[in-house]
């Protein structure tokens, strides 16, 4: 077990709130909400991102875990699914042009950069993920069933899928826009030429910060209103680019989500 797993188990043991037993356990939730996903790919040669604030509607029905509640604090498991999404022509945040020519590009690509002195780098990414985790937090107990100002910190563990293609452009122009409900572009890449990429499926680890304005928890039902969350996840495992000696590709996703209202039903 690595150090992340050890820390996770220690936190679980230390902060486990021994709430009252309840005949109603985990169930399903129906929610109205959306999220914004920002992706970053990079190495020691380049950094690319898609900092475009286009939101996606959350999958409306999801598994819900009943929180374990104590006097002022709680623990809760969570599970979610990020719908398939495509982000095209990511912004070239920084590119080490000298090292790219000397260490990364092949002969044809070097000729491309010579012909096009204003060349730049971009990437397309297609992704979806299944995420779970645990969070611990505090709240103000307005009543025995009403929790106000829920604030929590969580650990995230998930299975992430990234299809990343890296391209050369003769010129790149920032021009972010939505293409469809499941795709966006950050700009325009002229004479787009693929140079490398990876298909990654593997584990991702991260942290989340959560704030909920209102939650009512009954025996079999729960209602949550205005809950916001910020999370950052990094991909682990084999992320070697296909080109020999190109090194690993760093992949991170930042999620900003909002549930306007959520209704949960717990099974008996």
Phi and psi restraints in degrees (value plus and minus 20) as a CYANA .aco file:
   2 UNK   PHI     -99.5   -59.5
   2 UNK   PSI     157.9   197.9
   3 UNK   PHI     -87.0   -47.0
   3 UNK   PSI     -49.2    -9.2
   4 UNK   PHI     -85.3   -45.3
   4 UNK   PSI     -62.5   -22.5
   5 UNK   PHI     -84.7   -44.7
   5 UNK   PSI     -59.4   -19.4
   6 UNK   PHI     -83.8   -43.8
   6 UNK   PSI     -66.4   -26.4
   7 UNK   PHI     -81.5   -41.5
   7 UNK   PSI     -60.6   -20.6
   8 UNK   PHI     -81.1   -41.1
   8 UNK   PSI     -64.4   -24.4
   9 UNK   PHI     -87.7   -47.7
   9 UNK   PSI     -56.7   -16.7
  10 UNK   PHI     -83.3   -43.3
  10 UNK   PSI     -63.6   -23.6
  11 UNK   PHI     -83.1   -43.1
  11 UNK   PSI     -58.7   -18.7
  12 UNK   PHI     -82.0   -42.0
  12 UNK   PSI     -62.3   -22.3
  13 UNK   PHI     -89.2   -49.2
  13 UNK   PSI     -63.5   -23.5
  14 UNK   PHI     -90.0   -50.0
  14 UNK   PSI     -63.2   -23.2
  15 UNK   PHI    -122.9   -82.9
  15 UNK   PSI      -8.7    31.3
  16 UNK   PHI     -84.6   -44.6
  16 UNK   PSI      97.1   137.1
  17 UNK   PHI    -108.2   -68.2
  17 UNK   PSI     100.7   140.7
  18 UNK   PHI    -104.5   -64.5
  18 UNK   PSI      56.5    96.5
  19 UNK   PHI     -94.8   -54.8
  19 UNK   PSI     152.9   192.9
  20 UNK   PHI     -89.6   -49.6
  20 UNK   PSI     124.7   164.7
  21 UNK   PHI     -87.1   -47.1
  21 UNK   PSI     127.1   167.1
  22 UNK   PHI    -156.1  -116.1
  22 UNK   PSI     118.9   158.9
  23 UNK   PHI     -87.9   -47.9
  23 UNK   PSI     -42.3    -2.3
  24 UNK   PHI    -117.3   -77.3
  24 UNK   PSI     106.8   146.8
  25 UNK   PHI    -129.0   -89.0
  25 UNK   PSI    -167.3  -127.3
  26 UNK   PHI     -88.4   -48.4
  26 UNK   PSI     139.4   179.4
  27 UNK   PHI    -174.7  -134.7
  27 UNK   PSI    -160.0  -120.0
  28 UNK   PHI    -147.3  -107.3
  28 UNK   PSI     135.3   175.3
  29 UNK   PHI    -148.9  -108.9
  29 UNK   PSI     124.7   164.7
  30 UNK   PHI    -131.9   -91.9
  30 UNK   PSI     105.0   145.0
  31 UNK   PHI    -154.5  -114.5
  31 UNK   PSI     133.8   173.8
  32 UNK   PHI    -140.0  -100.0
  32 UNK   PSI      88.2   128.2
  33 UNK   PHI    -184.7  -144.7
  33 UNK   PSI     155.6   195.6
  34 UNK   PHI    -168.8  -128.8
  34 UNK   PSI     148.5   188.5
  35 UNK   PHI    -168.7  -128.7
  35 UNK   PSI     137.0   177.0
  36 UNK   PHI    -135.8   -95.8
  36 UNK   PSI     108.2   148.2
  37 UNK   PHI    -132.2   -92.2
  37 UNK   PSI     105.2   145.2
  38 UNK   PHI    -132.6   -92.6
  38 UNK   PSI     110.1   150.1
  39 UNK   PHI    -134.0   -94.0
  39 UNK   PSI     129.1   169.1
  40 UNK   PHI    -156.8  -116.8
  40 UNK   PSI     111.4   151.4
  41 UNK   PHI    -149.4  -109.4
  41 UNK   PSI     124.4   164.4
  42 UNK   PHI    -194.1  -154.1
  42 UNK   PSI     155.1   195.1
  43 UNK   PHI    -170.7  -130.7
  43 UNK   PSI    -186.9  -146.9
  44 UNK   PHI     -97.2   -57.2
  44 UNK   PSI     -20.7    19.3
  45 UNK   PHI    -125.6   -85.6
  45 UNK   PSI     -44.4    -4.4
  46 UNK   PHI    -178.2  -138.2
  46 UNK   PSI     138.5   178.5
  47 UNK   PHI    -155.1  -115.1
  47 UNK   PSI     105.1   145.1
  48 UNK   PHI    -146.5  -106.5
  48 UNK   PSI     124.2   164.2
  49 UNK   PHI    -168.1  -128.1
  49 UNK   PSI     147.9   187.9
  50 UNK   PHI    -152.0  -112.0
  50 UNK   PSI      47.2    87.2
  51 UNK   PHI     -98.7   -58.7
  51 UNK   PSI      38.1    78.1
  52 UNK   PHI    -128.2   -88.2
  52 UNK   PSI     109.0   149.0
  53 UNK   PHI    -109.0   -69.0
  53 UNK   PSI      45.3    85.3
  54 UNK   PHI    -125.1   -85.1
  54 UNK   PSI     108.3   148.3
  55 UNK   PHI    -114.5   -74.5
  55 UNK   PSI     135.4   175.4
  56 UNK   PHI    -139.3   -99.3
  56 UNK   PSI     125.4   165.4
  57 UNK   PHI     -94.8   -54.8
  57 UNK   PSI     116.5   156.5
  58 UNK   PHI     -90.4   -50.4
  58 UNK   PSI     131.4   171.4
  59 UNK   PHI     -80.6   -40.6
  59 UNK   PSI     104.7   144.7
  60 UNK   PHI     -91.2   -51.2
  60 UNK   PSI     -47.6    -7.6
  61 UNK   PHI    -135.9   -95.9
  61 UNK   PSI     111.2   151.2
  62 UNK   PHI    -169.6  -129.6
  62 UNK   PSI     135.3   175.3
  63 UNK   PHI     -81.9   -41.9
  63 UNK   PSI     120.4   160.4
  64 UNK   PHI    -149.5  -109.5
  64 UNK   PSI     115.8   155.8
  65 UNK   PHI    -123.8   -83.8
  65 UNK   PSI     109.2   149.2
  66 UNK   PHI     -86.0   -46.0
  66 UNK   PSI     109.7   149.7
  67 UNK   PHI     -90.0   -50.0
  67 UNK   PSI     126.5   166.5
  68 UNK   PHI    -112.6   -72.6
  68 UNK   PSI      90.9   130.9
  69 UNK   PHI    -129.7   -89.7
  69 UNK   PSI     114.5   154.5
  70 UNK   PHI    -133.7   -93.7
  70 UNK   PSI    -182.0  -142.0
  71 UNK   PHI     -78.8   -38.8
  71 UNK   PSI     -70.4   -30.4
  72 UNK   PHI    -149.8  -109.8
  72 UNK   PSI     -18.2    21.8
  73 UNK   PHI    -161.8  -121.8
  73 UNK   PSI     146.6   186.6
  74 UNK   PHI    -171.0  -131.0
  74 UNK   PSI     144.7   184.7
  75 UNK   PHI    -154.0  -114.0
  75 UNK   PSI     120.9   160.9
  76 UNK   PHI    -171.2  -131.2
  76 UNK   PSI     115.4   155.4
  77 UNK   PHI    -102.3   -62.3
  77 UNK   PSI     135.8   175.8
  78 UNK   PHI    -163.8  -123.8
  78 UNK   PSI     137.7   177.7
  79 UNK   PHI    -165.5  -125.5
  79 UNK   PSI     120.5   160.5
  80 UNK   PHI    -174.9  -134.9
  80 UNK   PSI     149.8   189.8
  81 UNK   PHI    -157.9  -117.9
  81 UNK   PSI     103.9   143.9
  82 UNK   PHI    -112.6   -72.6
  82 UNK   PSI      99.8   139.8
  83 UNK   PHI     -82.6   -42.6
  83 UNK   PSI     131.9   171.9
  84 UNK   PHI     -74.8   -34.8
  84 UNK   PSI     117.2   157.2
  85 UNK   PHI    -166.5  -126.5
  85 UNK   PSI     126.2   166.2
  86 UNK   PHI    -141.8  -101.8
  86 UNK   PSI     108.4   148.4
  87 UNK   PHI    -142.2  -102.2
  87 UNK   PSI      98.9   138.9
  88 UNK   PHI    -129.5   -89.5
  88 UNK   PSI     132.9   172.9
  89 UNK   PHI      31.4    71.4
  89 UNK   PSI      37.3    77.3
  90 UNK   PHI     -81.5   -41.5
  90 UNK   PSI     131.2   171.2
  91 UNK   PHI     -86.9   -46.9
  91 UNK   PSI     112.4   152.4
  92 UNK   PHI     -98.4   -58.4
  92 UNK   PSI      72.2   112.2
  93 UNK   PHI     -85.5   -45.5
  93 UNK   PSI     -65.3   -25.3
  94 UNK   PHI    -175.6  -135.6
  94 UNK   PSI     119.4   159.4
  95 UNK   PHI    -157.4  -117.4
  95 UNK   PSI     103.5   143.5
  96 UNK   PHI    -102.8   -62.8
  96 UNK   PSI      69.2   109.2
  97 UNK   PHI     -82.6   -42.6
  97 UNK   PSI     -59.1   -19.1
  98 UNK   PHI     -84.4   -44.4
  98 UNK   PSI     -67.8   -27.8
  99 UNK   PHI     -90.5   -50.5
  99 UNK   PSI     -53.7   -13.7
 100 UNK   PHI     -79.9   -39.9
 100 UNK   PSI     -64.0   -24.0
 101 UNK   PHI     -88.6   -48.6
 101 UNK   PSI     -60.4   -20.4
 102 UNK   PHI     -98.5   -58.5
 102 UNK   PSI     -53.3   -13.3
 103 UNK   PHI    -138.0   -98.0
 103 UNK   PSI     -38.3     1.7
 104 UNK   PHI    -135.3   -95.3
 104 UNK   PSI     -69.2   -29.2
 105 UNK   PHI     -92.9   -52.9
 105 UNK   PSI     129.6   169.6
 106 UNK   PHI    -109.1   -69.1
 106 UNK   PSI    -195.8  -155.8
 107 UNK   PHI     -81.9   -41.9
 107 UNK   PSI     -62.1   -22.1
 108 UNK   PHI     -84.9   -44.9
 108 UNK   PSI     -58.3   -18.3
 109 UNK   PHI     -91.9   -51.9
 109 UNK   PSI     -55.5   -15.5
 110 UNK   PHI     -83.5   -43.5
 110 UNK   PSI     -60.6   -20.6
 111 UNK   PHI     -83.2   -43.2
 111 UNK   PSI     -57.3   -17.3
 112 UNK   PHI     -80.9   -40.9
 112 UNK   PSI     -63.7   -23.7
 113 UNK   PHI     -89.3   -49.3
 113 UNK   PSI     -50.8   -10.8
 114 UNK   PHI     -89.5   -49.5
 114 UNK   PSI     -61.3   -21.3
 115 UNK   PHI     -90.5   -50.5
 115 UNK   PSI     -50.8   -10.8
 116 UNK   PHI    -141.3  -101.3
 116 UNK   PSI      65.3   105.3
 117 UNK   PHI     -83.9   -43.9
 117 UNK   PSI     -38.6     1.4
 118 UNK   PHI    -116.4   -76.4
 118 UNK   PSI       4.0    44.0
 119 UNK   PHI     -79.9   -39.9
 119 UNK   PSI     138.1   178.1
 120 UNK   PHI    -169.8  -129.8
 120 UNK   PSI     157.5   197.5
 121 UNK   PHI    -139.3   -99.3
 121 UNK   PSI     126.1   166.1
 122 UNK   PHI    -168.2  -128.2
 122 UNK   PSI    -199.4  -159.4
 123 UNK   PHI    -173.3  -133.3
 123 UNK   PSI     130.8   170.8
 124 UNK   PHI    -129.9   -89.9
 124 UNK   PSI     122.3   162.3
 125 UNK   PHI    -156.7  -116.7
 125 UNK   PSI     113.4   153.4
 126 UNK   PHI    -138.1   -98.1
 126 UNK   PSI     113.9   153.9
 127 UNK   PHI    -168.3  -128.3
 127 UNK   PSI     132.1   172.1
 128 UNK   PHI    -174.0  -134.0
 128 UNK   PSI     139.5   179.5
 129 UNK   PHI    -175.0  -135.0
 129 UNK   PSI     135.9   175.9
 130 UNK   PHI    -140.7  -100.7
 130 UNK   PSI     104.9   144.9
 131 UNK   PHI    -147.4  -107.4
 131 UNK   PSI     119.7   159.7
 132 UNK   PHI    -156.9  -116.9
 132 UNK   PSI     150.6   190.6
 133 UNK   PHI     153.3   193.3
 133 UNK   PSI    -189.7  -149.7
 134 UNK   PHI    -161.8  -121.8
 134 UNK   PSI     124.0   164.0
 135 UNK   PHI    -154.4  -114.4
 135 UNK   PSI     129.0   169.0
 136 UNK   PHI    -142.4  -102.4
 136 UNK   PSI     120.9   160.9
 137 UNK   PHI    -180.2  -140.2
 137 UNK   PSI     156.8   196.8
 138 UNK   PHI    -137.7   -97.7
 138 UNK   PSI     140.5   180.5
 139 UNK   PHI    -175.6  -135.6
 139 UNK   PSI     147.0   187.0
 140 UNK   PHI    -119.6   -79.6
 140 UNK   PSI      99.3   139.3
 141 UNK   PHI    -101.6   -61.6
 141 UNK   PSI      72.3   112.3
 142 UNK   PHI     -85.9   -45.9
 142 UNK   PSI     -56.3   -16.3
 143 UNK   PHI    -172.9  -132.9
 143 UNK   PSI    -197.4  -157.4
 144 UNK   PHI     -85.9   -45.9
 144 UNK   PSI     -39.5     0.5
 145 UNK   PHI    -136.3   -96.3
 145 UNK   PSI     -28.8    11.2
 146 UNK   PHI    -132.3   -92.3
 146 UNK   PSI     102.7   142.7
 147 UNK   PHI    -132.1   -92.1
 147 UNK   PSI     105.1   145.1
 148 UNK   PHI    -133.0   -93.0
 148 UNK   PSI     128.6   168.6
 149 UNK   PHI      35.4    75.4
 149 UNK   PSI      28.3    68.3
 150 UNK   PHI     -84.0   -44.0
 150 UNK   PSI     106.6   146.6
 151 UNK   PHI    -150.6  -110.6
 151 UNK   PSI     106.3   146.3
 152 UNK   PHI    -161.4  -121.4
 152 UNK   PSI     135.0   175.0
 153 UNK   PHI    -141.8  -101.8
 153 UNK   PSI     115.0   155.0
 154 UNK   PHI    -155.0  -115.0
 154 UNK   PSI     142.6   182.6
 155 UNK   PHI    -129.8   -89.8
 155 UNK   PSI     116.6   156.6
 156 UNK   PHI    -137.6   -97.6
 156 UNK   PSI     117.9   157.9
 157 UNK   PHI    -156.1  -116.1
 157 UNK   PSI     109.4   149.4
 158 UNK   PHI    -173.3  -133.3
 158 UNK   PSI     152.4   192.4
 159 UNK   PHI    -129.8   -89.8
 159 UNK   PSI      98.9   138.9
 160 UNK   PHI    -137.8   -97.8
 160 UNK   PSI     123.3   163.3
 161 UNK   PHI    -145.5  -105.5
 161 UNK   PSI     101.3   141.3
 162 UNK   PHI    -150.2  -110.2
 162 UNK   PSI     105.7   145.7
 163 UNK   PHI    -130.4   -90.4
 163 UNK   PSI      85.6   125.6
 164 UNK   PHI    -134.5   -94.5
 164 UNK   PSI     107.8   147.8
 165 UNK   PHI    -142.0  -102.0
 165 UNK   PSI     110.6   150.6
 166 UNK   PHI    -124.2   -84.2
 166 UNK   PSI     115.7   155.7
 167 UNK   PHI    -149.7  -109.7
 167 UNK   PSI     131.1   171.1
 168 UNK   PHI    -112.5   -72.5
 168 UNK   PSI     123.1   163.1
 169 UNK   PHI    -144.4  -104.4
 169 UNK   PSI     121.4   161.4
 170 UNK   PHI     -87.9   -47.9
 170 UNK   PSI     -57.1   -17.1
 171 UNK   PHI    -166.2  -126.2
 171 UNK   PSI     131.5   171.5
 172 UNK   PHI    -146.8  -106.8
 172 UNK   PSI     114.4   154.4
 173 UNK   PHI    -147.5  -107.5
 173 UNK   PSI     105.4   145.4
 174 UNK   PHI     -88.8   -48.8
 174 UNK   PSI     109.0   149.0
 175 UNK   PHI    -183.1  -143.1
 175 UNK   PSI      53.0    93.0
 176 UNK   PHI     -90.4   -50.4
 176 UNK   PSI     117.7   157.7
 177 UNK   PHI    -184.1  -144.1
 177 UNK   PSI     134.4   174.4
 178 UNK   PHI    -103.2   -63.2
 178 UNK   PSI     114.6   154.6
 179 UNK   PHI    -113.5   -73.5
 179 UNK   PSI     -65.0   -25.0
 180 UNK   PHI    -173.5  -133.5
 180 UNK   PSI    -194.8  -154.8
 181 UNK   PHI     -86.4   -46.4
 181 UNK   PSI     -37.5     2.5
 182 UNK   PHI    -142.5  -102.5
 182 UNK   PSI      -1.6    38.4
 183 UNK   PHI    -176.1  -136.1
 183 UNK   PSI     134.0   174.0
 184 UNK   PHI    -169.8  -129.8
 184 UNK   PSI     146.6   186.6
 185 UNK   PHI    -154.3  -114.3
 185 UNK   PSI     125.2   165.2
 186 UNK   PHI    -114.7   -74.7
 186 UNK   PSI     -33.9     6.1
 187 UNK   PHI    -197.7  -157.7
 187 UNK   PSI    -183.6  -143.6
 188 UNK   PHI    -142.0  -102.0
 188 UNK   PSI     108.3   148.3
 189 UNK   PHI    -133.9   -93.9
 189 UNK   PSI      93.5   133.5
 190 UNK   PHI    -103.8   -63.8
 190 UNK   PSI     122.9   162.9
 191 UNK   PHI      33.2    73.2
 191 UNK   PSI      29.4    69.4
 192 UNK   PHI     -83.1   -43.1
 192 UNK   PSI     101.3   141.3
 193 UNK   PHI    -151.2  -111.2
 193 UNK   PSI      99.8   139.8
 194 UNK   PHI     -90.9   -50.9
 194 UNK   PSI     117.4   157.4
 195 UNK   PHI    -139.9   -99.9
 195 UNK   PSI     -47.7    -7.7
 196 UNK   PHI    -191.8  -151.8
 196 UNK   PSI     159.6   199.6
 197 UNK   PHI     147.8   187.8
 197 UNK   PSI     155.6   195.6
 198 UNK   PHI    -163.8  -123.8
 198 UNK   PSI     135.0   175.0
 199 UNK   PHI    -133.8   -93.8
 199 UNK   PSI      88.9   128.9
 200 UNK   PHI    -131.5   -91.5
 200 UNK   PSI     109.8   149.8
 201 UNK   PHI    -153.1  -113.1
 201 UNK   PSI      98.2   138.2
 202 UNK   PHI    -199.1  -159.1
 202 UNK   PSI    -186.4  -146.4
 203 UNK   PHI    -101.6   -61.6
 203 UNK   PSI     123.4   163.4
 204 UNK   PHI    -149.3  -109.3
 204 UNK   PSI     122.6   162.6
 205 UNK   PHI    -146.9  -106.9
 205 UNK   PSI     127.5   167.5
 206 UNK   PHI    -189.2  -149.2
 206 UNK   PSI    -190.8  -150.8
 207 UNK   PHI    -150.6  -110.6
 207 UNK   PSI     135.8   175.8
 208 UNK   PHI    -154.7  -114.7
 208 UNK   PSI     130.9   170.9
 209 UNK   PHI    -143.3  -103.3
 209 UNK   PSI     111.0   151.0
 210 UNK   PHI    -149.6  -109.6
 210 UNK   PSI     118.2   158.2
 211 UNK   PHI    -155.7  -115.7
 211 UNK   PSI     106.3   146.3
 212 UNK   PHI    -141.5  -101.5
 212 UNK   PSI     111.2   151.2
 213 UNK   PHI     -95.3   -55.3
 213 UNK   PSI     -61.9   -21.9
 214 UNK   PHI    -166.8  -126.8
 214 UNK   PSI     117.5   157.5
 215 UNK   PHI    -168.4  -128.4
 215 UNK   PSI     109.6   149.6
 216 UNK   PHI    -133.0   -93.0
 216 UNK   PSI     107.5   147.5
 217 UNK   PHI    -141.8  -101.8
 217 UNK   PSI      88.9   128.9
 218 UNK   PHI    -115.3   -75.3
 218 UNK   PSI    -187.4  -147.4
 219 UNK   PHI     -85.7   -45.7
 219 UNK   PSI     -66.4   -26.4
 220 UNK   PHI    -140.2  -100.2
 220 UNK   PSI     -32.1     7.9
 221 UNK   PHI    -147.1  -107.1
 221 UNK   PSI     135.4   175.4
 222 UNK   PHI    -164.7  -124.7
 222 UNK   PSI     125.4   165.4
 223 UNK   PHI    -148.2  -108.2
 223 UNK   PSI     109.3   149.3
 224 UNK   PHI    -143.1  -103.1
 224 UNK   PSI     117.7   157.7
 225 UNK   PHI    -150.6  -110.6
 225 UNK   PSI     114.9   154.9
 226 UNK   PHI      36.0    76.0
 226 UNK   PSI      53.1    93.1
 227 UNK   PHI    -135.3   -95.3
 227 UNK   PSI     104.7   144.7
 228 UNK   PHI    -135.1   -95.1
 228 UNK   PSI     128.9   168.9
 229 UNK   PHI    -165.0  -125.0
 229 UNK   PSI     121.5   161.5
 230 UNK   PHI    -143.2  -103.2
 230 UNK   PSI     106.0   146.0
 231 UNK   PHI    -158.1  -118.1
 231 UNK   PSI     129.5   169.5
 232 UNK   PHI    -153.1  -113.1
 232 UNK   PSI     108.9   148.9
 233 UNK   PHI    -148.8  -108.8
 233 UNK   PSI     118.2   158.2
 234 UNK   PHI    -137.6   -97.6
 234 UNK   PSI     118.6   158.6
 235 UNK   PHI     -98.8   -58.8
 235 UNK   PSI     118.6   158.6
 236 UNK   PHI    -135.8   -95.8
 236 UNK   PSI     156.4   196.4
 237 UNK   PHI      73.5   113.5
 237 UNK   PSI    -182.4  -142.4
 238 UNK   PHI     -95.0   -55.0
 238 UNK   PSI      91.1   131.1
 239 UNK   PHI    -146.3  -106.3
 239 UNK   PSI      10.0    50.0
 240 UNK   PHI     -90.0   -50.0
 240 UNK   PSI     112.3   152.3
 241 UNK   PHI     -85.9   -45.9
 241 UNK   PSI     137.0   177.0
 242 UNK   PHI     -87.4   -47.4
 242 UNK   PSI     -52.2   -12.2
 243 UNK   PHI     -92.9   -52.9
 243 UNK   PSI     112.1   152.1
 244 UNK   PHI     -80.3   -40.3
 244 UNK   PSI     109.7   149.7
 245 UNK   PHI      60.1   100.1
 245 UNK   PSI     -16.2    23.8
 246 UNK   PHI     -97.2   -57.2
 246 UNK   PSI     -39.3     0.7
 247 UNK   PHI      66.4   106.4
 247 UNK   PSI    -192.4  -152.4
 248 UNK   PHI    -106.9   -66.9
 248 UNK   PSI     129.2   169.2
 249 UNK   PHI    -121.7   -81.7
 249 UNK   PSI     101.4   141.4
 250 UNK   PHI    -100.1   -60.1
 250 UNK   PSI     110.7   150.7
 251 UNK   PHI    -150.4  -110.4
 251 UNK   PSI     101.8   141.8
 252 UNK   PHI    -153.2  -113.2
 252 UNK   PSI     130.2   170.2
 253 UNK   PHI    -148.2  -108.2
 253 UNK   PSI     112.2   152.2
 254 UNK   PHI    -132.4   -92.4
 254 UNK   PSI     106.8   146.8
 255 UNK   PHI    -135.0   -95.0
 255 UNK   PSI     111.6   151.6
 256 UNK   PHI    -139.6   -99.6
 256 UNK   PSI      97.4   137.4
 257 UNK   PHI    -146.5  -106.5
 257 UNK   PSI     138.4   178.4
 258 UNK   PHI    -164.2  -124.2
 258 UNK   PSI     104.9   144.9
 259 UNK   PHI    -121.2   -81.2
 259 UNK   PSI      95.2   135.2
 260 UNK   PHI     -90.5   -50.5
 260 UNK   PSI     -66.5   -26.5
 261 UNK   PHI    -170.1  -130.1
 261 UNK   PSI     127.3   167.3
 262 UNK   PHI    -164.5  -124.5
 262 UNK   PSI     110.2   150.2
 263 UNK   PHI    -136.9   -96.9
 263 UNK   PSI     105.5   145.5
 264 UNK   PHI    -134.2   -94.2
 264 UNK   PSI     123.1   163.1
 265 UNK   PHI    -143.2  -103.2
 265 UNK   PSI     105.4   145.4
 266 UNK   PHI    -124.6   -84.6
 266 UNK   PSI     115.3   155.3
 267 UNK   PHI     -99.6   -59.6
 267 UNK   PSI     131.7   171.7
